[in-house]
Structure formats: C-alpha cells, structure tokens
Amino acid sequence: MAEIHTPQTSSPRSSRVIADTHGGSDGVREVSTDTIPLVRPEFTSPFIEIGRDEWARLAGSTPMPLTEDEVEAFRGLGEPLDLAEVSEVYRPLSRLINQYAIAAREMHARTRGFLGRNGDRPSPFVIGIAGSVAVGKSTVARILRDLLARWPETPQVSLVTTDGFLYPNAELERRGISHRKGFPESYDRRALLRFVSQVKAGIDEVRVPHYSHLLYDIVPDEYTIVRRPDILIVEGLNVLQPASMEHPLAVSDLFDFSVYVDARTSDIHQWYRNRFLRLRESAFADPNSHFSRFAGLNDDVASALADEFWNNINEPNLVENIRPTRARASLVLRKEANHRVQKVLLRKL
C-alpha cells in the first residue's frame, strides 16, 4: 500500500506562519508552501529545462519494451498512466540513465586500472528517487526498474524503498516522535547508509528490513535480500537529504543519479485526498489493516480526515524537508494537475 503517514498520537497542527523578525503588526508572516521554479530569468540555473515534446523526441529509436498489461500493473491509485506517458517520458529517461550507467562503469574500470586493482568488482550504479507522499514516485521507481532491466548492460535491477529503514513503531514511541513518522528523524539513517555502502562495495547479499503497509510497522525478522545488482534504485521521501554535523555522510552522497518528482502543493494535496478516499475500498477494507477503522467513513468525514493528515504531517514534511532537496537532484520530473509530466529539468554537466 502507498504511504499514508498518519499521527499515532495527537499533535498540534503545523503552522505555515513564522515569527516576523523585521517588525509588522502581528509579528508573523506567511510562508509560501508551494514550489519555486528552478529555472528563473533572474539567475543562472544549473538545470536545463526541456518541454515534454522535445523530451519525448530524445527517446530516438529506443524500443518500447513494455506492454499495456505491464503498464496497467504499474498504475497507482488515481494515476492516469498509459503507454503514451511511459513512451514519451520514461523511455527517454531510461535511455539517458543507461548512458550514465555505461559511462560510470567505464570510469570505474579506468580507475581500477589506474590503481592496479583490475580484479575488483565493478560498483553497482545507484539511483535515488525522491518526492512527496502521493506525488507518484513509487510508480516512477517501478517503471524505471523494469525499463532499465531491459537494457543489455544492466539486466539486474533492484528496487528498495526507505520504508524498511523506518524505526519500528515502538522505537518511535520511545523517542516521542510517533507523530513525526516519515520525517527525517524517524528513519535509521545509519542503517540506510550502511546498506547502500555495502551494495556499492559489491557484497554478495545485503538485507533490508521488511516494512508492512498493512501493519504500518517493521516486521521483526523479515528481510528482503539484495544480491549484487547492476543498478540499485532507492526510493523514498527524504533520500536527497544532505549531510549534516550529526550525519557527516548522507546516503545521497552515494547516488550516481537522482530523480525528484515534483508538482504544485495544491495538486499533491488533491491527489493525497483522492487516494485516501479510494483506499477505503481496498487496503483499508482489510480487517487486519492498521487503517481499517477508516474503511467505513463517509466521503465528508474521510476528506476532512485526509486534509487533517495532510496539513499536520505531509505538507509540513514536504515544505520543511523534502522540497528543499529538489535542487540536489540530477533530474526533476514536473507534473501538472492531470498527473502527467509536462517538463523535465536536467542538471547541466
């Protein structure tokens, strides 16, 4: 099931005003929660902005290996994904990443030759995919996993979400941050960094704790095994977080390429609400679900509850932690209200 991130304990509503240190009648000023363009005329941007039509042409003669049935399997709740979207957006993206992966492998080979260590294993190519809850980053990750695995240079592609590195609910409760689940401090960042480091080091088998969306918790003694992939995709809300004094090395420092999935805050909010309503008839309807208590809610009550979760948790996390990392990405996919990518921003080399 997709991310929900609801409070387990009551918490005050996050405010979107801050103290005004420059005076003013009421001592506060409004803070914009919406995205700011990365390419603006008043400064030189590190990104190239590419419209959808121009981007689609960059696929060239790259074959379209996925069928309509396979695309249907990727489709998330409320996402109008079709063959045209995959062909025009993700087919050229897979071609670009394939070129990056080939170049990285060649550079690694040259470096090993320079060091006289030609017997060392090549390092897997690691991709980070970030973005808000409900923006569609999980769908992007799954599409890229399957497309990249069709290239002869990278047949083994593993996808891992950072959910497995959330602290168990009991530990979140002990730390007093149950209501901050999904925020950076709710993750075992050292364990995530250790995992990616071990994969990049070529260790034969590396374990990832299993997170159950049904139980909304880590499942003890259950793991996913990653076995020396050609490409590792790491998908999560906060994977592009930079290093800090407390964490001098960040997992994003280990990425060879990164994607940020972007959209207007108001659009993501609407997608989140719509998805919450749809989940009443699917995941929430399971009596074993952590969210089963929401299954019988009518539309008005469910919408109000979804808005409360958005305003108290997901929007503050987006504004404070997730969107500020957008400019650190190699590439940004910008979606419009219809969930379709309308432009791509690619970091200049």
BAMAR-748153 format. One record per residue (C-alpha): residue number from 1; x, y, z. Coordinates in Angstrom, 2 decimals, decimal comma. Example, Ala and Ser with C-alpha at 12.3 -4.5 7.8 and 13.67 -1.06 7.14 Angstrom:
REM residues 2
pamar n->1	X->12,30	Y->-4,50	Z->7,80
pamar n->2	X->13,67	Y->-1,06	Z->7,14
This chain:
REM residues 349
pamar n->1	X->0,00	Y->0,00	Z->0,00
pamar n->2	X->1,17	Y->3,54	Z->-0,66
pamar n->3	X->2,40	Y->5,89	Z->2,04
pamar n->4	X->-0,22	Y->7,45	Z->4,30
pamar n->5	X->1,77	Y->8,77	Z->7,28
pamar n->6	X->-0,81	Y->9,50	Z->9,94
pamar n->7	X->-0,18	Y->10,51	Z->13,54
pamar n->8	X->-0,25	Y->7,74	Z->16,12
pamar n->9	X->-0,67	Y->10,27	Z->18,89
pamar n->10	X->-2,37	Y->13,64	Z->18,88
pamar n->11	X->-0,21	Y->16,56	Z->17,85
pamar n->12	X->-0,74	Y->20,26	Z->17,22
pamar n->13	X->-1,42	Y->21,40	Z->13,68
pamar n->14	X->1,76	Y->22,56	Z->11,97
pamar n->15	X->1,62	Y->26,26	Z->11,26
pamar n->16	X->2,63	Y->27,83	Z->8,00
pamar n->17	X->3,45	Y->31,19	Z->9,51
pamar n->18	X->6,71	Y->32,11	Z->11,19
pamar n->19	X->7,84	Y->34,83	Z->13,53
pamar n->20	X->8,50	Y->38,11	Z->11,70
pamar n->21	X->11,82	Y->39,43	Z->12,92
pamar n->22	X->11,52	Y->42,52	Z->10,73
pamar n->23	X->8,56	Y->44,01	Z->12,51
pamar n->24	X->4,95	Y->44,06	Z->11,43
pamar n->25	X->1,62	Y->44,47	Z->13,13
pamar n->26	X->1,07	Y->40,90	Z->14,24
pamar n->27	X->4,59	Y->39,55	Z->14,48
pamar n->28	X->4,09	Y->36,77	Z->11,96
pamar n->29	X->4,35	Y->36,46	Z->8,22
pamar n->30	X->3,00	Y->33,91	Z->5,76
pamar n->31	X->5,43	Y->31,36	Z->4,34
pamar n->32	X->4,73	Y->30,05	Z->0,86
pamar n->33	X->4,27	Y->26,30	Z->0,78
pamar n->34	X->4,37	Y->26,00	Z->-2,99
pamar n->35	X->7,22	Y->25,14	Z->-5,30
pamar n->36	X->9,54	Y->27,81	Z->-6,71
pamar n->37	X->10,83	Y->27,30	Z->-10,28
pamar n->38	X->14,39	Y->26,02	Z->-10,53
pamar n->39	X->14,88	Y->27,83	Z->-13,84
pamar n->40	X->14,23	Y->31,58	Z->-13,48
pamar n->41	X->15,37	Y->34,52	Z->-15,65
pamar n->42	X->16,92	Y->36,43	Z->-12,76
pamar n->43	X->19,70	Y->33,92	Z->-12,12
pamar n->44	X->21,78	Y->31,32	Z->-13,93
pamar n->45	X->20,30	Y->27,91	Z->-13,24
pamar n->46	X->22,27	Y->24,67	Z->-13,05
pamar n->47	X->19,37	Y->22,98	Z->-14,87
pamar n->48	X->18,30	Y->22,75	Z->-18,49
pamar n->49	X->14,52	Y->22,94	Z->-18,88
pamar n->50	X->13,11	Y->20,60	Z->-21,54
pamar n->51	X->9,48	Y->20,61	Z->-22,63
pamar n->52	X->7,58	Y->17,34	Z->-22,96
pamar n->53	X->7,54	Y->17,23	Z->-26,75
pamar n->54	X->11,26	Y->17,90	Z->-27,03
pamar n->55	X->11,96	Y->15,36	Z->-24,27
pamar n->56	X->9,87	Y->12,68	Z->-25,99
pamar n->57	X->11,90	Y->13,04	Z->-29,18
pamar n->58	X->15,07	Y->12,21	Z->-27,26
pamar n->59	X->13,99	Y->8,58	Z->-27,00
pamar n->60	X->15,07	Y->8,24	Z->-30,64
pamar n->61	X->14,83	Y->4,68	Z->-31,81
pamar n->62	X->14,87	Y->3,24	Z->-28,30
pamar n->63	X->12,41	Y->0,32	Z->-28,35
pamar n->64	X->9,32	Y->0,39	Z->-26,14
pamar n->65	X->9,61	Y->-2,93	Z->-24,29
pamar n->66	X->6,54	Y->-2,70	Z->-22,03
pamar n->67	X->3,04	Y->-3,84	Z->-22,94
pamar n->68	X->-0,29	Y->-2,27	Z->-21,99
pamar n->69	X->-0,83	Y->-5,00	Z->-19,36
pamar n->70	X->2,56	Y->-4,29	Z->-17,81
pamar n->71	X->1,84	Y->-0,57	Z->-17,68
pamar n->72	X->-1,54	Y->-1,30	Z->-16,08
pamar n->73	X->0,26	Y->-3,16	Z->-13,29
pamar n->74	X->2,33	Y->-0,05	Z->-12,52
pamar n->75	X->-0,62	Y->2,28	Z->-12,30
pamar n->76	X->-1,09	Y->3,74	Z->-8,85
pamar n->77	X->-4,33	Y->4,92	Z->-7,31
pamar n->78	X->-5,66	Y->7,75	Z->-9,42
pamar n->79	X->-2,66	Y->7,98	Z->-11,72
pamar n->80	X->-3,65	Y->8,13	Z->-15,44
pamar n->81	X->-0,61	Y->6,19	Z->-16,55
pamar n->82	X->-0,70	Y->4,81	Z->-20,09
pamar n->83	X->1,64	Y->3,63	Z->-22,81
pamar n->84	X->1,97	Y->7,16	Z->-24,19
pamar n->85	X->3,19	Y->8,51	Z->-20,84
pamar n->86	X->5,70	Y->5,69	Z->-20,45
pamar n->87	X->6,88	Y->6,06	Z->-24,03
pamar n->88	X->7,19	Y->9,85	Z->-24,05
pamar n->89	X->8,60	Y->10,38	Z->-20,55
pamar n->90	X->10,16	Y->7,23	Z->-19,14
pamar n->91	X->11,54	Y->5,68	Z->-22,32
pamar n->92	X->13,91	Y->8,63	Z->-22,94
pamar n->93	X->14,71	Y->8,75	Z->-19,21
pamar n->94	X->15,73	Y->5,09	Z->-19,23
pamar n->95	X->17,91	Y->5,75	Z->-22,26
pamar n->96	X->19,61	Y->8,67	Z->-20,51
pamar n->97	X->20,22	Y->6,73	Z->-17,30
pamar n->98	X->21,55	Y->3,80	Z->-19,32
pamar n->99	X->24,14	Y->6,15	Z->-20,83
pamar n->100	X->25,09	Y->7,41	Z->-17,37
pamar n->101	X->25,44	Y->3,83	Z->-16,12
pamar n->102	X->27,66	Y->2,82	Z->-19,05
pamar n->103	X->29,85	Y->5,89	Z->-18,53
pamar n->104	X->30,11	Y->5,20	Z->-14,80
pamar n->105	X->31,14	Y->1,60	Z->-15,44
pamar n->106	X->33,82	Y->2,75	Z->-17,88
pamar n->107	X->35,13	Y->5,32	Z->-15,40
pamar n->108	X->35,23	Y->2,71	Z->-12,64
pamar n->109	X->37,22	Y->0,40	Z->-14,94
pamar n->110	X->39,68	Y->3,20	Z->-15,72
pamar n->111	X->40,06	Y->3,99	Z->-12,03
pamar n->112	X->40,67	Y->0,35	Z->-11,14
pamar n->113	X->43,27	Y->0,21	Z->-13,91
pamar n->114	X->44,96	Y->3,32	Z->-12,58
pamar n->115	X->45,09	Y->1,79	Z->-9,10
pamar n->116	X->46,26	Y->-1,57	Z->-10,44
pamar n->117	X->43,19	Y->-3,26	Z->-8,99
pamar n->118	X->41,61	Y->-4,71	Z->-12,11
pamar n->119	X->40,35	Y->-7,72	Z->-10,19
pamar n->120	X->37,93	Y->-5,63	Z->-8,10
pamar n->121	X->34,23	Y->-5,99	Z->-8,79
pamar n->122	X->32,50	Y->-3,09	Z->-10,56
pamar n->123	X->30,40	Y->-0,95	Z->-8,28
pamar n->124	X->26,61	Y->-1,01	Z->-8,85
pamar n->125	X->25,04	Y->2,15	Z->-10,25
pamar n->126	X->22,79	Y->3,69	Z->-7,58
pamar n->127	X->19,74	Y->5,87	Z->-8,32
pamar n->128	X->17,81	Y->7,87	Z->-5,74
pamar n->129	X->14,16	Y->8,81	Z->-6,33
pamar n->130	X->12,58	Y->11,43	Z->-4,05
pamar n->131	X->9,35	Y->13,39	Z->-3,76
pamar n->132	X->6,29	Y->13,97	Z->-1,63
pamar n->133	X->3,75	Y->11,47	Z->-0,42
pamar n->134	X->1,17	Y->10,90	Z->-3,21
pamar n->135	X->3,26	Y->12,52	Z->-5,96
pamar n->136	X->3,80	Y->9,19	Z->-7,75
pamar n->137	X->7,48	Y->8,50	Z->-7,02
pamar n->138	X->6,81	Y->4,82	Z->-6,29
pamar n->139	X->5,26	Y->4,42	Z->-9,73
pamar n->140	X->8,24	Y->6,18	Z->-11,31
pamar n->141	X->10,61	Y->3,83	Z->-9,46
pamar n->142	X->8,77	Y->0,70	Z->-10,61
pamar n->143	X->8,66	Y->1,83	Z->-14,23
pamar n->144	X->12,37	Y->2,64	Z->-14,27
pamar n->145	X->13,20	Y->-0,68	Z->-12,62
pamar n->146	X->11,56	Y->-2,60	Z->-15,44
pamar n->147	X->12,77	Y->-0,37	Z->-18,26
pamar n->148	X->16,38	Y->-0,31	Z->-17,08
pamar n->149	X->16,39	Y->-4,10	Z->-16,69
pamar n->150	X->15,65	Y->-4,42	Z->-20,44
pamar n->151	X->18,99	Y->-2,82	Z->-21,36
pamar n->152	X->21,68	Y->-5,48	Z->-22,00
pamar n->153	X->24,25	Y->-3,63	Z->-19,88
pamar n->154	X->22,07	Y->-3,64	Z->-16,73
pamar n->155	X->19,87	Y->-6,76	Z->-16,58
pamar n->156	X->19,84	Y->-6,95	Z->-12,77
pamar n->157	X->17,95	Y->-4,02	Z->-11,22
pamar n->158	X->16,85	Y->-3,97	Z->-7,57
pamar n->159	X->14,34	Y->-1,54	Z->-6,07
pamar n->160	X->14,33	Y->-0,73	Z->-2,36
pamar n->161	X->12,11	Y->1,76	Z->-0,55
pamar n->162	X->13,27	Y->3,56	Z->2,58
pamar n->163	X->10,17	Y->2,33	Z->4,46
pamar n->164	X->12,26	Y->-0,63	Z->5,62
pamar n->165	X->14,56	Y->1,79	Z->7,43
pamar n->166	X->11,86	Y->3,49	Z->9,45
pamar n->167	X->12,27	Y->2,89	Z->13,16
pamar n->168	X->9,71	Y->0,37	Z->14,49
pamar n->169	X->6,62	Y->1,97	Z->15,98
pamar n->170	X->7,73	Y->1,02	Z->19,49
pamar n->171	X->11,01	Y->2,87	Z->19,00
pamar n->172	X->9,23	Y->5,91	Z->17,56
pamar n->173	X->7,00	Y->5,89	Z->20,63
pamar n->174	X->10,02	Y->5,61	Z->22,94
pamar n->175	X->11,62	Y->8,61	Z->21,25
pamar n->176	X->8,41	Y->10,61	Z->21,39
pamar n->177	X->8,23	Y->11,08	Z->17,61
pamar n->178	X->5,34	Y->8,82	Z->16,59
pamar n->179	X->3,58	Y->11,86	Z->15,14
pamar n->180	X->6,71	Y->12,56	Z->13,03
pamar n->181	X->6,69	Y->9,29	Z->11,12
pamar n->182	X->8,04	Y->9,97	Z->7,64
pamar n->183	X->10,14	Y->12,93	Z->8,77
pamar n->184	X->13,94	Y->12,51	Z->8,52
pamar n->185	X->14,40	Y->11,76	Z->12,22
pamar n->186	X->12,02	Y->8,77	Z->12,02
pamar n->187	X->14,47	Y->6,81	Z->9,85
pamar n->188	X->17,51	Y->4,81	Z->10,91
pamar n->189	X->19,79	Y->6,81	Z->8,64
pamar n->190	X->22,92	Y->4,95	Z->9,71
pamar n->191	X->21,34	Y->1,61	Z->8,75
pamar n->192	X->20,26	Y->3,02	Z->5,37
pamar n->193	X->23,73	Y->4,42	Z->4,72
pamar n->194	X->25,31	Y->1,11	Z->5,74
pamar n->195	X->23,00	Y->-0,80	Z->3,39
pamar n->196	X->23,78	Y->1,34	Z->0,32
pamar n->197	X->27,50	Y->1,33	Z->1,17
pamar n->198	X->27,51	Y->-2,47	Z->1,32
pamar n->199	X->25,69	Y->-2,76	Z->-2,00
pamar n->200	X->28,13	Y->-0,36	Z->-3,65
pamar n->201	X->31,01	Y->-2,33	Z->-2,16
pamar n->202	X->29,81	Y->-5,42	Z->-4,03
pamar n->203	X->28,86	Y->-7,55	Z->-1,03
pamar n->204	X->27,08	Y->-10,67	Z->-2,26
pamar n->205	X->23,94	Y->-10,39	Z->-0,12
pamar n->206	X->22,65	Y->-7,38	Z->1,78
pamar n->207	X->19,46	Y->-7,43	Z->3,86
pamar n->208	X->16,70	Y->-4,82	Z->4,03
pamar n->209	X->14,16	Y->-4,95	Z->6,91
pamar n->210	X->10,62	Y->-5,64	Z->5,73
pamar n->211	X->8,02	Y->-2,92	Z->6,30
pamar n->212	X->4,35	Y->-3,94	Z->6,22
pamar n->213	X->1,94	Y->-1,27	Z->4,99
pamar n->214	X->-0,85	Y->-3,48	Z->6,28
pamar n->215	X->0,52	Y->-3,37	Z->9,82
pamar n->216	X->2,09	Y->0,10	Z->9,40
pamar n->217	X->5,24	Y->-1,21	Z->11,06
pamar n->218	X->8,53	Y->-3,08	Z->10,60
pamar n->219	X->8,01	Y->-6,86	Z->10,67
pamar n->220	X->10,55	Y->-8,49	Z->13,03
pamar n->221	X->12,96	Y->-10,99	Z->11,48
pamar n->222	X->11,68	Y->-10,48	Z->7,91
pamar n->223	X->14,03	Y->-9,16	Z->5,26
pamar n->224	X->14,41	Y->-8,53	Z->1,55
pamar n->225	X->17,73	Y->-9,74	Z->0,15
pamar n->226	X->19,58	Y->-7,65	Z->-2,44
pamar n->227	X->22,12	Y->-9,68	Z->-4,41
pamar n->228	X->24,76	Y->-7,68	Z->-6,32
pamar n->229	X->22,55	Y->-5,74	Z->-8,74
pamar n->230	X->23,82	Y->-3,84	Z->-11,76
pamar n->231	X->21,55	Y->-0,98	Z->-10,68
pamar n->232	X->20,07	Y->-0,24	Z->-7,27
pamar n->233	X->17,10	Y->2,15	Z->-7,06
pamar n->234	X->16,47	Y->3,70	Z->-3,63
pamar n->235	X->13,06	Y->5,37	Z->-3,40
pamar n->236	X->11,85	Y->7,48	Z->-0,50
pamar n->237	X->10,69	Y->10,83	Z->0,79
pamar n->238	X->13,97	Y->12,06	Z->2,17
pamar n->239	X->16,67	Y->10,25	Z->0,17
pamar n->240	X->18,19	Y->13,52	Z->-1,12
pamar n->241	X->18,80	Y->14,94	Z->2,35
pamar n->242	X->22,32	Y->16,46	Z->2,58
pamar n->243	X->24,98	Y->15,62	Z->5,15
pamar n->244	X->24,96	Y->17,41	Z->8,50
pamar n->245	X->27,13	Y->17,80	Z->11,58
pamar n->246	X->25,34	Y->14,81	Z->13,13
pamar n->247	X->25,44	Y->12,81	Z->9,89
pamar n->248	X->28,62	Y->13,83	Z->8,03
pamar n->249	X->27,94	Y->11,35	Z->5,21
pamar n->250	X->24,48	Y->11,20	Z->3,64
pamar n->251	X->23,02	Y->8,36	Z->1,57
pamar n->252	X->22,60	Y->10,87	Z->-1,27
pamar n->253	X->26,40	Y->11,14	Z->-1,41
pamar n->254	X->26,40	Y->7,56	Z->-2,73
pamar n->255	X->23,96	Y->8,17	Z->-5,59
pamar n->256	X->25,21	Y->8,13	Z->-9,17
pamar n->257	X->21,96	Y->9,66	Z->-10,44
pamar n->258	X->18,86	Y->11,04	Z->-8,74
pamar n->259	X->15,31	Y->11,96	Z->-9,72
pamar n->260	X->12,94	Y->14,31	Z->-7,92
pamar n->261	X->9,23	Y->14,03	Z->-8,75
pamar n->262	X->7,70	Y->17,50	Z->-8,45
pamar n->263	X->4,24	Y->19,10	Z->-8,61
pamar n->264	X->2,30	Y->22,01	Z->-7,15
pamar n->265	X->1,49	Y->21,63	Z->-3,47
pamar n->266	X->-2,24	Y->22,07	Z->-4,14
pamar n->267	X->-2,18	Y->19,28	Z->-6,75
pamar n->268	X->-0,36	Y->16,86	Z->-4,45
pamar n->269	X->-2,84	Y->17,67	Z->-1,69
pamar n->270	X->-5,73	Y->16,81	Z->-4,01
pamar n->271	X->-4,05	Y->13,57	Z->-5,11
pamar n->272	X->-3,48	Y->12,63	Z->-1,48
pamar n->273	X->-7,13	Y->13,24	Z->-0,60
pamar n->274	X->-8,39	Y->11,29	Z->-3,62
pamar n->275	X->-6,10	Y->8,38	Z->-2,84
pamar n->276	X->-7,20	Y->8,30	Z->0,79
pamar n->277	X->-10,83	Y->8,07	Z->-0,33
pamar n->278	X->-10,06	Y->5,22	Z->-2,74
pamar n->279	X->-8,11	Y->3,27	Z->-0,13
pamar n->280	X->-11,32	Y->2,84	Z->1,90
pamar n->281	X->-12,42	Y->0,29	Z->-0,68
pamar n->282	X->-9,10	Y->-1,53	Z->-0,95
pamar n->283	X->-6,32	Y->-1,59	Z->1,64
pamar n->284	X->-8,39	Y->-0,05	Z->4,44
pamar n->285	X->-11,11	Y->-2,67	Z->3,93
pamar n->286	X->-8,79	Y->-5,44	Z->5,15
pamar n->287	X->-9,74	Y->-6,10	Z->8,80
pamar n->288	X->-6,06	Y->-6,67	Z->9,61
pamar n->289	X->-5,09	Y->-3,25	Z->8,28
pamar n->290	X->-3,75	Y->-0,63	Z->10,68
pamar n->291	X->-6,17	Y->1,75	Z->8,93
pamar n->292	X->-9,26	Y->-0,50	Z->8,96
pamar n->293	X->-11,01	Y->1,99	Z->11,25
pamar n->294	X->-11,19	Y->4,38	Z->8,28
pamar n->295	X->-12,91	Y->1,96	Z->5,89
pamar n->296	X->-16,46	Y->2,87	Z->6,88
pamar n->297	X->-16,09	Y->6,63	Z->6,86
pamar n->298	X->-18,34	Y->8,62	Z->4,55
pamar n->299	X->-16,85	Y->10,96	Z->1,95
pamar n->300	X->-17,12	Y->14,13	Z->4,03
pamar n->301	X->-15,55	Y->12,67	Z->7,14
pamar n->302	X->-12,83	Y->10,84	Z->5,18
pamar n->303	X->-11,99	Y->14,01	Z->3,22
pamar n->304	X->-11,74	Y->16,06	Z->6,41
pamar n->305	X->-9,51	Y->13,43	Z->7,99
pamar n->306	X->-7,27	Y->13,26	Z->4,92
pamar n->307	X->-6,95	Y->17,05	Z->4,99
pamar n->308	X->-6,02	Y->16,92	Z->8,68
pamar n->309	X->-3,27	Y->14,37	Z->7,98
pamar n->310	X->-2,05	Y->16,44	Z->5,05
pamar n->311	X->-1,99	Y->19,72	Z->6,98
pamar n->312	X->-0,42	Y->18,28	Z->10,14
pamar n->313	X->2,12	Y->15,87	Z->8,67
pamar n->314	X->2,58	Y->15,57	Z->4,94
pamar n->315	X->2,61	Y->19,22	Z->3,88
pamar n->316	X->4,97	Y->20,32	Z->6,68
pamar n->317	X->7,31	Y->17,46	Z->5,80
pamar n->318	X->7,17	Y->18,44	Z->2,13
pamar n->319	X->7,84	Y->22,12	Z->2,80
pamar n->320	X->10,45	Y->21,70	Z->5,54
pamar n->321	X->12,38	Y->18,62	Z->4,42
pamar n->322	X->11,50	Y->17,15	Z->1,02
pamar n->323	X->11,13	Y->20,03	Z->-1,44
pamar n->324	X->14,30	Y->21,81	Z->-0,21
pamar n->325	X->16,27	Y->18,81	Z->-1,55
pamar n->326	X->14,82	Y->19,14	Z->-5,06
pamar n->327	X->17,73	Y->21,23	Z->-6,38
pamar n->328	X->20,14	Y->18,45	Z->-5,39
pamar n->329	X->18,61	Y->16,04	Z->-7,94
pamar n->330	X->20,21	Y->15,13	Z->-11,26
pamar n->331	X->16,81	Y->15,40	Z->-12,93
pamar n->332	X->13,39	Y->16,78	Z->-11,96
pamar n->333	X->10,10	Y->15,49	Z->-13,40
pamar n->334	X->7,50	Y->18,25	Z->-13,20
pamar n->335	X->3,89	Y->17,04	Z->-13,14
pamar n->336	X->0,74	Y->19,03	Z->-13,83
pamar n->337	X->-2,68	Y->18,60	Z->-12,21
pamar n->338	X->-3,56	Y->15,70	Z->-14,54
pamar n->339	X->-0,57	Y->13,74	Z->-13,10
pamar n->340	X->1,26	Y->13,87	Z->-16,43
pamar n->341	X->4,85	Y->15,06	Z->-16,73
pamar n->342	X->4,93	Y->18,31	Z->-18,71
pamar n->343	X->8,59	Y->19,22	Z->-18,47
pamar n->344	X->11,94	Y->17,82	Z->-17,38
pamar n->345	X->14,78	Y->19,70	Z->-15,72
pamar n->346	X->18,18	Y->18,11	Z->-16,25
pamar n->347	X->21,24	Y->19,20	Z->-14,33
pamar n->348	X->23,92	Y->20,60	Z->-16,61
pamar n->349	X->27,10	Y->18,57	Z->-16,85
